[in-house]
Every structure is written in C-alpha cells, then in structure tokens.
C-alpha cells in the first residue's frame, strides 16, 4: 500500500480503514508500505506504528519500502525498528 505525504492526523482514520480492508481482502502475511516522500515526524511514525498494530492483530508484519534515512532513524530512535522494518 502507498502512504502519501504529508501524513496528517485528520487523515489517519481513513488510512486505518483502508488498511483493514486491504488486509481482510488479501489475507497477506506481509504488508508492504511504500513510504517514499513521507516525512520523518511524529505523526508519520504514529500512523505507521498504529498500522503495524492493526497488521499484527491480523497476523501480518509491516515492511517499509522507500523510507528515507531520517524516517528509519526516527523509527529506530523510538524503539520501533523491530516492528517497522525496512523491506523489499
């Protein structure tokens, strides 16, 4: 799934609904999130962490694709590198 920048708090409910629908329809074990262009800020990491929680509840892992070094560094700083892994 593609996450468009900028990630705004007001758009999070729609993003979660879209994610839930996608996971239920696909029964995938990995959710690839294309995050190229997504800024390294608290709202983006909060959104990604919540998506990871939704995915985990459905037995699915999250892989970030196209993440900037800054976003990956913030994810690691917040202790979420094991949950929000960089992937192909």
C-alpha positions in Angstrom: 0.0 0.0 0.0 1.2 3.5 -0.7 1.1 6.1 2.0 1.1 9.6 0.6 2.9 12.6 2.1 2.2 14.6 4.1 0.7 12.3 6.7 -1.8 14.4 8.6 -3.6 13.3 11.8 -7.0 14.1 10.3 -6.4 11.5 7.6 -5.5 8.7 9.9 -9.0 7.1 10.3 -9.3 6.7 6.6 -5.9 5.3 6.3 -6.7 2.7 9.0 -10.0 1.8 7.3 -8.2 1.3 4.0 -5.5 -0.8 5.7 -8.1 -3.1 7.4 -10.0 -3.6 4.2 -6.8 -4.4 2.3 -5.6 -6.9 5.0 -9.0 -8.6 5.2 -9.3 -8.9 1.4 -5.8 -10.2 0.8 -5.0 -12.4 3.9 -1.4 -11.4 3.3 1.4 -12.2 5.8 3.4 -9.0 4.9 2.0 -5.5 4.4 4.4 -3.6 2.2 4.1 0.2 2.8 5.5 2.4 0.2 6.6 5.5 2.2 8.8 7.4 -0.2 8.4 11.0 0.4 6.8 10.6 3.8 8.5 13.0 6.3 10.3 11.9 9.4 7.9 13.3 12.0 5.9 12.2 15.0 2.6 12.0 13.1 4.1 9.7 10.4 5.7 7.4 12.9 2.5 7.3 15.0 0.5 6.4 11.9 3.0 3.6 10.9 3.0 2.2 14.4 -0.8 2.1 14.5 -0.8 0.4 11.1 1.7 -2.2 12.4 -0.6 -2.8 15.4 -3.6 -3.4 13.1 -1.5 -5.6 10.9 -0.1 -7.6 13.8 -3.6 -8.3 15.1 -4.3 -9.9 11.8 -1.1 -11.9 11.8 0.7 -9.7 9.4 4.1 -7.9 9.5 4.8 -4.5 8.1 7.7 -3.7 5.8 8.6 -0.1 4.9 9.7 0.4 1.3 11.4 3.6 0.1 11.8 5.1 3.6 14.2 7.9 4.0 17.2 7.5 6.3 15.7 10.2 8.5 12.4 8.2 8.9 14.3 5.0 9.6 16.4 6.8 12.2 13.3 8.2 13.9 11.7 4.7 13.9 14.8 3.3 15.4 15.2 6.1 18.0 11.6 5.4 19.1 12.3 1.7 19.6 10.1 0.6 16.7 12.7 -0.9 14.3 11.7 -4.4 15.1 8.1 -3.6 14.3 8.6 -1.3 11.3 11.3 -3.0 9.3 12.8 -1.8 6.1 12.0 -4.4 3.4 11.9 -5.0 -0.3 
